[in-house]
Structure formats: structure tokens, C-alpha cells
Amino acid sequence: MRIYYGVLDPILVRRRKSARLHLWGGTPASMTLDLEAGRASGSGSAQALTRMRRVAQRYDMHALGRGATPMMLDLQACGDAKGLEQQLRGLSSRNMTKIRRAGRMGYRVRPFALANHVHDVHAIKTSMAVRSGGPVLARWLLRPEHIGRQTEELQPWKPPACDTHWTIWWGVFIDTPGHRNGNLETPERLVAYTKLARAGELVHYLDLMGHRDFLADGVMLLMHAHIAQWLLDADTPPARGARAIWYGALEHGGEGLLTWKRRAGFAPMQVRLTG
């Protein structure tokens, strides 16, 4: 990965940046985000901040230059959950239809303890040989133990120790009687997930993936909409004060992923990080 991000990724970014910015009308809007906002002492807060800073180094977080262009959903522009729905409707007439259809099919979105669903995450990661970013090496190389330690007793989900600096696994579930993760019986199956990271005002889809067999049901859009609504509603301390969701770069992925990001409300942004 060091070779990819140090050599190949900069070449890809330079080749794609101008043409893809043109699709959004040229120079993007700008915002300033504080990575230390609301930080309190607590387990994992320093790690969350360090990781966000490290990932951001590969992106243009001050002005458009050689780095990748971050794609952001501006939560302040949405205002509230109704504003988010209006935005999604305006971006695609099918957005809300897909989200409601997925709900009627029985899919549910919630945070989860990774230890309960290690095998499900592995199945999702290895369900496709090729994704929008290219060949998936995990299809052949990844093992469940590389992801985490699968528990044999159901573990409760616990809120993060720090309200503003955390990592929370969110997932989409469907009832599946008799389903198992290793030796643990989990009567619902995880079919899509994201490793959601936060540092101050910025929330990041650090990992976002769905199982091939369930993508057509709209599970990714359903999960995205639920997470954005959770942040906008701000009913719980870990959701309060977030200003933007970041998902990868304008220059990364194929046309399919770029279209999905546009329909989900993401746009290229000039970002200045403080803190």
C-alpha cells in the first residue's frame, strides 16, 4: 500500500483531477473543519485523531494541488433530516424510492460490535473479485483472523468513550434464521458495513462495502442515509457537532462509484483542517 499511495496514486490523481472537477463545474466550494473540536480524554480519542491526520495527508486539505480531492457531504448545508431528504430527491428521483424499498424488504441499519460479525465482514470483503477501485486482493489473501477476533458469546455494542473522537462500526442487517459467525449463532446477517471514524467536526467513511448479493437492494444508500440522519438529528452525544462526512476522493474509483457519490450528496471540496 505504501508503494501504491506513494507512486501510483499520485499519477492517477493527476490524470483524472481536471476532467472530474469539470463535471462539478470547476473550482469546488470550501470549508474549514476543526479536528480537535470537543475532544475529551478517553480511550481511543488520541488514536482517532492521529489516524484522521495520517489519512488526510494524502489529500488536498488546503488548496487544490497534486493531492487527491476530498469528497464531502456538507451536513450544515442539509440543515436537518428533512433537508437531507430534499437533497437526495433532487440528486436522483430514485433515491428515496430505493431507501424505502430496502426498509420494506427488512433491512435494518445500526452500530454493531465487530467481534460478533467478523465472518460476515470477511464474506463481504471477499464477495467480489473486482470492485470500482480495481482487483480485490482480499478475495484470495484475506482471512477472518486478519479482520478481528470472532467471539463465541454475543457482545453488546458500547458507545465510544470520547463523544467526538471515535471509530464506530455501522452495518446493514437482514434476518437470517440459523446464520452463524464461526461458532456464534447470529440470527441476522450483516450484508454491508462501514468503519465510521470521527475526529472533531469531520466524520469519515474509512471503509465502506457491501456484499455482492445484496447491492442491488439499495443497502449502501440505505446505510448512508441512516448515518447522515443520525448525525443531523444529533440525538446522542457521539452524533453532535459533526459538520461533514468525508468519503474518499474525486479521482478514485470508476464511473459507477463516482455516480453513486454524486447521488448520495458528496461533492469535491476545498478543505482546510485545523486542530
Secondary structure, 3 states (H helix, E strand, C coil): CHHHHHHHHHHHHHHHHHHHHHHCCCCCEEEEEECCCCCCCCCCHHHHHHHHHHHHCCECCCCCCCCECEEEEEHHHHCCHHHHHHHHHHHCCCHHHHHHHHHHCCCEEEECCHHHCHHHHHHHHCCCCEECCEECCHHHHCCHHHHCCCCCCCCCCCCCCCCCEEEEEEEEEEECCCCEECCEECCEEEEEEEEEEEECCEEEEEEEEECHHHHHHCHHHHHHHHHHHHHHHCCCHHHCCCCEEEEEECCCCCHHHHHHHHHCCCEEEEEEEEC
